[in-house]
Amino acid sequence: MFEPSTDSRHPQLGAVAGKRTVDRTAALPIAELPDLLLIERSRNRDARAFEALMRRYNRRLFRIARSILHDTSAAQDAVQEAWLRAFTHLDRYEATGKFGAWLARVTFNEALMIRRRARPTVPLQDESTLAQAAPPESPAYDTPLDAIQIREQLENAIDALPEVFRTVFVLRVVEQLSGVETAACLGLNETTVRTRLFRAHRRLRWDLAHRLRTEGAEVFGFQATQCDGIVAHVLGRMYSPAPDHPHAAQET
């Protein structure tokens, strides 16, 4: 179980060659600490660091899961399970790669497993066939749309993309990650990311693609209440007494 850490200092900060150095992170709010320090504290069962990491990455992970599952509730479940899996195996994370990319990969795989359990007979889409197929016709909208209608139109357009293009599109355009970061998140090379992004744009109406480039952050909104719910659920699971210790006291 996670519990508040009694010593939150980074081991590389402190006494060096018999002299004390200043911990420059000591005065920072926990939400502003770098990933590596939060990860180390989480490994030492610091629940506040664990929560800070969740709040930092929840929106990105939700959007990745949502791009696979097409359902808000299922996407939140996938994120919750991904966090539990990630923190159970936190020692497997190697600091040579970005933590966000590692988390994204865990979430991506979790969403795929949930989809397979729900629809075990649905075949995977063939990318070469999709590349040769003509982009579907998009309906024209002649009447002015309000902000909510525009957002719904953009979200529907993204949902209509084939999955192999959609997840790349969400990371590159909606989450505005670089090609390098997107490749790391999905376990692809940069050339594949560029190709899939190009093909995603081909399948969108020009005006939709242009609007998404300028307003992408507004689609598939992730509310504070959703973030709070995921954090509360995961912390509740991590803090709950183990089944074989029914009388274990819950830490506070």
Secondary structure, DSSP 4 states (H G I P E B T S, - for coil): -----S----TTSSEETTEE---TTTTS-GGGS-HHHHHHHHHTT-HHHHHHHHHHHHHHHHHHHHHHH--HHHHHHHHHHHHHHHHHTGGG--TTS-HHHHHHHHHHHHHHHHHHHH-TTPPPPPHHHHHHSPPPPPPP--S---HHHHHHHHHHHHHTS-HHHHHHHIIIIIS---HHHHHHHHT--HHHHHHHHHHHHHTS-HHHHHHHHHHGGGSS---HHHHHHHHHHHHHHHHSPPTT-TTPPPP-
